[in-house]
Amino acid sequence: MVDDQFRQLQSLQEDGGSASGFVAEVATLFIDDAHRIINDIGSLLDAGRT
């Protein structure tokens, strides 16, 4: 699923224009969300140890 979405973003970026800024914004949001989710999972795992 993520691979398909990534390919769609790549296609937009290759088309150029204003889509490039959109692609960068989507990538940034994805990375920020992934970082937050990983931290949340780590916190839950740590809480389960106590």
Secondary structure as the mmCIF struct_conf table of DSSP 4:
data_model
#
loop_
_struct_conf.conf_type_id
_struct_conf.id
_struct_conf.beg_label_comp_id
_struct_conf.beg_label_asym_id
_struct_conf.beg_label_seq_id
_struct_conf.end_label_comp_id
_struct_conf.end_label_asym_id
_struct_conf.end_label_seq_id
HELX_RH_AL_P HELX_RH_AL_P1 VAL A 2 ASP A 15
TURN_TY1_P TURN_TY1_P1 GLY A 17 SER A 18
HELX_RH_AL_P HELX_RH_AL_P2 ALA A 19 ARG A 49
#
